[in-house]
Amino acid sequence: MVHTGPKGATGATGATGPTGSTGATGSQGPPGATGANGATGATGATGATGAPGAQGPPGPGAVVEHAYEAGAQSMTSTCGIYTGSAVVFTVSDPGTIVVTTSLVVALTHTNGQVTKYWVSVWNQTTTTCNPESNNYVYGLVASQNPTGSYLSNVNLVQTFSVGGPGTYTISVIGTATMTSTSDLTEMECVSVAGVFYPS
């Protein structure tokens, strides 16, 4: 019969073996938290100025018109317009037209006769030609006045209300009555200045 002897002491550790091959890549982990925003970059240079835009419509300011006519024009008992005295306003708003007029009335008078005249300004777009329907100047050379030529300076200011958009024509008008057919009454050297003021 063979008997087993006691276990001997543990031997020294052997040398480390070579490194094994790299294992397979593990699955991707969850996204990390969003990082803080970076600092704002510097402002870029200003771009070139663009081309000018189209001309806008006229503003609602005052409109000024003027007319002048030097030639003499006869006055009769029929209301007449002094040709060349018109001021024309084309407006887009309601408002008021203020017209200032100056002219000369020239009269050739015979002693013993009577000459009368009426002068005014008229809005040709309304009513009938009648100088007495607006502010007017009335003049008279009486029968006792000597035969001769007479000059009368006439100045008028007249306002006209404008209800809305449109074209408005303002002219000098006048009439005259003479008891002598040989006498003559004329308007001459007419100057008209008008201003439209929007409401």
ZAMARGU-4260 file (C-alpha; in steps of 0.2 Angstrom, whole numbers, plus 5000, padded with zeros to 4 digits):
<rodrens>
0) 5000/5000/5000 | 5007/5017/4995 | 5004/5032/5006 | 5003/5050/4999 | 5015/5062/5007
5) 5010/5080/5013 | 5007/5094/5000 | 5022/5104/4996 | 5024/5123/4998 | 5016/5134/4984
10) 5029/5138/4970 | 5033/5156/4964 | 5021/5165/4952 | 5026/5163/4934 | 5029/5177/4922
15) 5014/5188/4915 | 5008/5181/4899 | 5006/5192/4883 | 4991/5205/4882 | 4976/5198/4874
20) 4968/5206/4858 | 4957/5222/4860 | 4939/5218/4864 | 4924/5225/4853 | 4919/5243/4855
25) 4905/5246/4867 | 4888/5254/4862 | 4887/5274/4862 | 4883/5282/4878 | 4869/5295/4880
30) 4872/5313/4873 | 4881/5325/4886 | 4872/5341/4892 | 4872/5356/4880 | 4887/5367/4882
35) 4886/5386/4886 | 4884/5398/4871 | 4900/5406/4865 | 4903/5425/4866 | 4894/5436/4853
40) 4905/5440/4838 | 4910/5458/4833 | 4897/5468/4823 | 4901/5468/4804 | 4904/5483/4794
45) 4889/5494/4788 | 4883/5490/4770 | 4883/5502/4756 | 4868/5515/4755 | 4854/5510/4744
50) 4848/5520/4729 | 4836/5534/4733 | 4817/5529/4732 | 4804/5536/4721 | 4797/5554/4724
55) 4783/5553/4736 | 4766/5562/4733 | 4765/5581/4737 | 4762/5584/4755 | 4746/5594/4761
60) 4754/5611/4761 | 4748/5627/4754 | 4747/5629/4735 | 4751/5646/4727 | 4746/5652/4710
65) 4748/5669/4701 | 4742/5677/4685 | 4746/5694/4677 | 4739/5702/4662 | 4742/5720/4656
70) 4731/5722/4641 | 4716/5733/4641 | 4699/5724/4640 | 4682/5733/4638 | 4668/5731/4651
75) 4650/5731/4646 | 4633/5728/4654 | 4636/5710/4652 | 4647/5701/4665 | 4664/5697/4657
80) 4679/5688/4662 | 4696/5697/4661 | 4705/5685/4649 | 4722/5680/4657 | 4717/5684/4675
85) 4713/5666/4680 | 4722/5656/4693 | 4719/5638/4693 | 4720/5626/4708 | 4720/5607/4707
90) 4719/5601/4725 | 4716/5584/4734 | 4709/5590/4750 | 4695/5602/4756 | 4701/5619/4762
95) 4700/5638/4758 | 4707/5648/4743 | 4711/5666/4747 | 4713/5677/4731 | 4720/5695/4731
100) 4718/5706/4716 | 4724/5722/4710 | 4719/5731/4693 | 4716/5748/4685 | 4699/5753/4678
105) 4701/5766/4664 | 4686/5777/4660 | 4683/5788/4645 | 4670/5800/4651 | 4659/5813/4643
110) 4652/5828/4654 | 4634/5826/4657 | 4634/5807/4656 | 4636/5794/4670 | 4647/5779/4670
115) 4646/5765/4683 | 4657/5749/4685 | 4657/5734/4696 | 4673/5723/4698 | 4675/5706/4708
120) 4683/5689/4707 | 4673/5674/4703 | 4675/5655/4706 | 4671/5649/4688 | 4666/5632/4694
125) 4650/5638/4704 | 4635/5650/4701 | 4633/5663/4687 | 4645/5677/4682 | 4639/5691/4693
130) 4652/5703/4702 | 4639/5708/4715 | 4638/5690/4721 | 4655/5691/4730 | 4665/5705/4738
135) 4666/5718/4724 | 4672/5736/4721 | 4659/5749/4714 | 4664/5765/4705 | 4655/5780/4698
140) 4659/5795/4687 | 4645/5807/4689 | 4637/5818/4675 | 4645/5834/4683 | 4662/5827/4681
145) 4672/5835/4666 | 4675/5826/4650 | 4691/5817/4651 | 4700/5801/4656 | 4699/5793/4673
150) 4709/5780/4681 | 4703/5770/4697 | 4715/5758/4706 | 4705/5743/4712 | 4711/5730/4726
155) 4701/5715/4731 | 4702/5701/4743 | 4690/5686/4742 | 4689/5669/4750 | 4682/5653/4742
160) 4678/5637/4752 | 4684/5621/4744 | 4673/5606/4748 | 4685/5592/4742 | 4697/5586/4728
165) 4695/5595/4711 | 4700/5609/4700 | 4695/5627/4704 | 4697/5642/4693 | 4696/5660/4700
170) 4695/5675/4688 | 4693/5693/4688 | 4675/5699/4682 | 4667/5715/4679 | 4652/5725/4672
175) 4649/5743/4667 | 4635/5754/4662 | 4637/5770/4652 | 4623/5782/4647 | 4634/5788/4632
180) 4638/5775/4619 | 4654/5785/4615 | 4661/5783/4633 | 4672/5768/4636 | 4676/5758/4652
185) 4691/5746/4652 | 4700/5734/4665 | 4719/5733/4663 | 4735/5728/4672 | 4727/5715/4682
190) 4737/5705/4695 | 4730/5690/4704 | 4738/5680/4718 | 4729/5665/4726 | 4734/5653/4740
195) 4725/5637/4744 | 4726/5632/4762 | 4720/5614/4766 | 4709/5611/4781
</rodrens>
